[in-house]
Amino acid sequence: MKMTGTDFKRVQEHCAIIMARDTWPAVVIDYAARGLSAKRLRWDVLYASKFPICSLYSYLNDDHIDTALRAIVGAQS
């Protein structure tokens, strides 16, 4: 993974707030029922977390960010 440990931890903390909500299991079920991809779920969690995503693009691309999101959200979904 190309994301620095510091940035990974920050993204993880922001996403954890979204995934800690009582509605999280229902959200995962709803995404699956609507045929939305796991990738869409991961990125929606990142956007909902209000993390300053632009700061990551100084040294990462979408694939690098998605790899980190897969490690963070993938285990929870």
N, C-alpha and C positions, 0 to 999 in steps of 0.2 A: 504494500500500500504506500502510495506516495505522499499522503497527507501526513503532516507532522503530528506527533503525539499530542502536542498542545492543542492544535486545532481539532483533532479527533475528539479529545476530551470535551472541548467546548461545544462541538456539534452534538455529542452524545448527551451532555447535560441539557441542552435546549430541547432535543427530541424527547428526552425522558419525561419532561413536563407534559408533553402532549400524550405520550403513551401511558402515563400514570392516571389519566382521567378514567372515571368509571365507565365512560362510553367506549373506551378503546376496543374491547372485544366485539361490541356491536358494529363498530366501524370496520373492523377487519372482515366480519361476516358480510356486511353490506357491500364492500368492495368486491368480494368474491361473487356474491349473488348478482351484481350488476356487470360482471365480466371484466372488471377493471384489473389491470396487471399489478403484480407486486411492486414493479418499478414505479408505477403511478402512485401507489400507496406510500412508498418511501419518500418520493419527492414532495408529495402533499404534506407529509409530516414535517419535512424540512421547512417548507414554505410557511406552514402554520406555526412553526416554532419561532418565527421572526428572527432567525439567525441571520446576521449580515453576510449573505451568500457571496456578494461581490468580493469580499475580502479573500475568498478562496481562489478566485479566478486569476489571481496574480501569479499562481504557480501550479494550478490544477486545471484539468478539463472535466467535462461532464462524466466521463468514464471513471476518473479517479474519485470524484465525489460520490458517484454511485457505488463504488466498491466499499467506501466507508459507510455509506447508508445501509448497504446490505448487511454489514457486520453489526450495525446498531439496530436497525428496524427488523431485519430479517429474522433475528432470533426471537423477536417479540410478536411477530405476526403469525 
